[in-house]
Amino acid sequence: MDESDNQLPRSRAAIERLERALQRLEGVTAHHNGDLFLEGELRRAHEDYRRLDEASRLVEARLDGAIGRLTLILEE
């Protein structure tokens, strides 16, 4: 259980770092309107962020369920 507790904060921290990176990319893109490469990179970064956020939420829900089941078993 300790390991899963450590994993969640790290995954959240990784998502927060990715979000900050996206914000920096958006700032760069705003200065270089029309730069197709940067626009493509930004689009891919947004897609990556969405997938990571979705995966993180799924893992979090599954871990919560497993912890809940273990808690019930231990209480019996």
C-alpha positions as CSV (number, residue, x, y, z in Angstrom):
1,M,0.0,0.0,0.0
2,D,2.9,2.4,0.7
3,E,4.2,2.0,-2.9
4,S,0.8,2.9,-4.4
5,D,0.6,5.9,-2.1
6,N,4.0,7.0,-3.5
7,Q,3.0,6.4,-7.1
8,L,-0.1,8.6,-7.1
9,P,1.7,11.8,-6.0
10,R,4.4,11.1,-8.6
11,S,1.9,10.7,-11.4
12,R,0.1,13.8,-10.3
13,A,3.4,15.7,-10.2
14,A,4.2,14.4,-13.7
15,I,0.9,15.7,-15.0
16,E,1.4,19.1,-13.4
17,R,4.9,19.3,-15.0
18,L,3.3,18.4,-18.4
19,E,0.6,21.1,-17.9
20,R,3.3,23.7,-17.1
21,A,5.2,22.6,-20.2
22,L,2.0,23.0,-22.3
23,Q,1.6,26.5,-20.9
24,R,5.1,27.4,-21.9
25,L,4.5,25.9,-25.4
26,E,1.4,28.0,-25.7
27,G,3.3,31.1,-24.9
28,V,6.0,30.3,-27.5
29,T,3.3,29.5,-30.1
30,A,1.6,32.8,-29.4
31,H,4.8,34.6,-30.3
32,H,5.3,32.6,-33.5
33,N,1.8,32.6,-35.1
34,G,1.8,30.5,-38.2
35,D,4.7,28.2,-37.2
36,L,3.2,24.9,-38.2
37,F,5.9,22.9,-36.4
38,L,5.2,24.5,-33.0
39,E,1.4,24.2,-33.6
40,G,1.8,20.5,-34.3
41,E,4.0,20.0,-31.2
42,L,1.5,21.9,-29.1
43,R,-1.4,19.8,-30.5
44,R,0.5,16.5,-29.8
45,A,1.4,17.8,-26.3
46,H,-2.3,18.5,-25.6
47,E,-3.2,15.0,-26.8
48,D,-0.5,13.4,-24.6
49,Y,-1.7,15.4,-21.6
50,R,-5.3,14.3,-22.2
51,R,-4.2,10.6,-22.4
52,L,-2.0,10.9,-19.3
53,D,-4.7,12.6,-17.3
54,E,-7.2,9.9,-18.4
55,A,-4.8,7.1,-17.5
56,S,-4.0,8.7,-14.2
57,R,-7.7,8.9,-13.3
58,L,-8.3,5.3,-14.3
59,V,-5.3,4.1,-12.2
60,E,-6.4,6.2,-9.3
61,A,-10.0,4.7,-9.5
62,R,-8.7,1.2,-9.7
63,L,-6.3,1.7,-6.8
64,D,-9.1,3.2,-4.7
65,G,-11.3,0.2,-5.5
66,A,-8.5,-2.3,-4.6
67,I,-7.8,-0.4,-1.4
68,G,-11.5,-0.4,-0.5
69,R,-11.8,-4.1,-1.1
70,L,-8.6,-4.8,1.0
71,T,-10.0,-2.7,3.8
72,L,-13.2,-4.7,3.8
73,I,-11.4,-8.0,3.8
74,L,-9.1,-6.8,6.7
75,E,-12.1,-5.6,8.7
76,E,-13.8,-9.0,8.5
